[in-house]
Every structure is written in structure tokens, then in C-alpha cells.
Amino acid sequence: MYMPYTTNPHLPKLRMQAARLVLKQGWAARAVARHTGFNQGTIVRWVKEARMSNHQVIQTNLHVLTIAQKRCLFQQNRESLHLD
């Protein structure tokens, strides 16, 4: 998974806002993609990142985490939310 580097300081927050439209407001990823102008696959990736993260933004460099690290973060997030 590759997410290009950007210098736009607002993009990490925008990513989370787009993911929240899907997660919290029930929008389809396709509708969010049309609304924001990003690719649907990109929105789906951001939603996955938002589910696995307890941060307020989705950082540009989050893609450098290994799958094992992402699983560990996801498990920590589940434990902190008591979803087990």
C-alpha cells in the first residue's frame, strides 16, 4: 500500500473526516469519493486506517507500518474500547 507524501497540512484531518462520513454517518465509500474527489479505493483504505487507529487524523506516513504493527495497534484499540 502506497500513499504519496504531501505537504498539505490539512490532508491528514481531511482523511479522517472522509472516513468518519463512512463510519459514523453511514455514507457509502463511493458517495464519499464523489463528494471529495478522491478515488473510492483510497476512501476504503482511509476507513480501514481509521478503524485501526485511535488518532484524530490519518497521517501521511502511516503506510510505513508493517501489517504486524497495524494488527498490534488494532488489538490495542479494541482492548482500550473493550470490544472483545
KAMO-V536760 format. One record per residue. N is the residue number from 1. PSI is psi in radians with two decimals (* if undefined). Layout:
n->N psi->PSI
n->N psi->PSI
//
This chain:
n->1 psi->2.26
n->2 psi->2.25
n->3 psi->2.01
n->4 psi->2.62
n->5 psi->2.51
n->6 psi->2.68
n->7 psi->0.03
n->8 psi->2.01
n->9 psi->-0.27
n->10 psi->-0.20
n->11 psi->-0.73
n->12 psi->-0.69
n->13 psi->-0.69
n->14 psi->-0.68
n->15 psi->-0.81
n->16 psi->-0.68
n->17 psi->-0.72
n->18 psi->-0.74
n->19 psi->-0.66
n->20 psi->-0.53
n->21 psi->-0.66
n->22 psi->-0.86
n->23 psi->-0.73
n->24 psi->-0.56
n->25 psi->-0.04
n->26 psi->0.29
n->27 psi->2.64
n->28 psi->2.60
n->29 psi->-0.64
n->30 psi->-0.72
n->31 psi->-0.71
n->32 psi->-0.70
n->33 psi->-0.78
n->34 psi->-0.71
n->35 psi->-0.70
n->36 psi->-0.37
n->37 psi->0.09
n->38 psi->2.81
n->39 psi->2.54
n->40 psi->-0.71
n->41 psi->-0.61
n->42 psi->-0.76
n->43 psi->-0.75
n->44 psi->-0.74
n->45 psi->-0.75
n->46 psi->-0.67
n->47 psi->-0.75
n->48 psi->-0.76
n->49 psi->-0.70
n->50 psi->-0.65
n->51 psi->-0.59
n->52 psi->-0.10
n->53 psi->2.59
n->54 psi->0.37
n->55 psi->2.88
n->56 psi->-0.21
n->57 psi->2.83
n->58 psi->1.83
n->59 psi->2.66
n->60 psi->-0.65
n->61 psi->0.21
n->62 psi->-0.40
n->63 psi->-0.20
n->64 psi->-0.15
n->65 psi->2.49
n->66 psi->2.90
n->67 psi->-0.71
n->68 psi->-0.71
n->69 psi->-0.70
n->70 psi->-0.71
n->71 psi->-0.71
n->72 psi->-0.78
n->73 psi->-0.73
n->74 psi->-0.78
n->75 psi->-0.73
n->76 psi->-0.71
n->77 psi->-0.74
n->78 psi->-0.75
n->79 psi->-0.67
n->80 psi->-0.48
n->81 psi->-0.06
n->82 psi->0.85
n->83 psi->-0.09
n->84 psi->*
//
